[in-house]
């Protein structure tokens, strides 16, 4: 026998849909984050947009490309920052353990 289907409250569906609508994140990313199927969340988003009187405009292709570029740049900058933090900690440890006066 199959697993029981999950039941989601109307408020939960609206809140999940607004995670996509209000933040501009992809349906895939939000669906993975909250643990629901992409198709299911997509239906919730479509229903919520239809219910809204003045839904926000969808992001056009140029804005989507810029958003993707900025997200990639942001990820790279985060990796660089983490590396620099580790390097700074390494050199701070090296300087603390080295003798203060060096013999010539």
N, C-alpha and C positions, 0 to 999 in steps of 0.2 A: 504494500500500500504506500502511496506517495506521502511526502511530507505535507503537513498542514500549511496552508497559505498564510502569509503574514497579513494582518489587518492594520492599515494605517488610518489615523484619524484625518478628517478634512483639514484640521489646523496644521498637522504635520506635513500634509501634502502641499499646502500653501506655503509654509515656511521653507520647505525643500525647493519648491519652484522659485521662490524669491532669492534663494542662494545663487541661482543661475541668473535670474533677471536683474537683480540689483547689483551684483558684483561683476557681471560680465565674464564669469568663469565658464568653462565648457561644461556641457551636460555630463560628459565622460568623467571629468575631474570630480565634480560634485557627487555623482553617482558612486564612484569608488570611495569617496570620503565617508558618505553616509551609509554605504552598504546596500544600495538598491540597484536594480537593473537600469541600464541606460534607456531602454525603450520605455520603461515604466516612468522614469523621471521625465523623459521627453514628453510623454502624454500629459503629465502633471503641469509642465511648463507651458505647453500649448493651451491647456485648459485655463490656466491662470492668466495667460496673456489675452485670451478671448474674453475672460471675465473682467479684465481691467478696462476702465473707460479710456485712459490715455496711456497705453503701454509705451515704455521707452523704445526708441528706435533701435533696430538691430544694428550691430556693428558692421560697417561695410568692409569690403575686402582690404582696402588700404589701412583702415584702423586695425583690423585683425592682424595684418602683416606686421604693423608697428608694435602691436601688443606682444606678438610672439617674439619679435626681435628684442624688445625690452625685457621680457621674461628671461630670455636666454642670457642677455647681458647681466641681469640681476643675479642669476645663478652663478655666472662666472665671477662676478664681484664678491659674492658670498664665499666662493671657494678661495679666492685670492685673500680675502680677509682672514679666513680660518688658517691659511698657510702662514700669513704674516704673524698672527697671534702665536702660533706654535714656534715660529722662528724667534720671535721676541722672547718667549719663555725660555727657549733653549739658550740663547745668548745671555739672558739674565742669569741663568743657572751657571753657565760657563764663567761669567765674570765674578760671580759670588764665590765660586770654588777656586779661582786662580789666586795666587799670592798677590798681595797689594804692591809689593816692590819686587822688581825684577833685577837679577844680578847681571852686571854688564861684563 
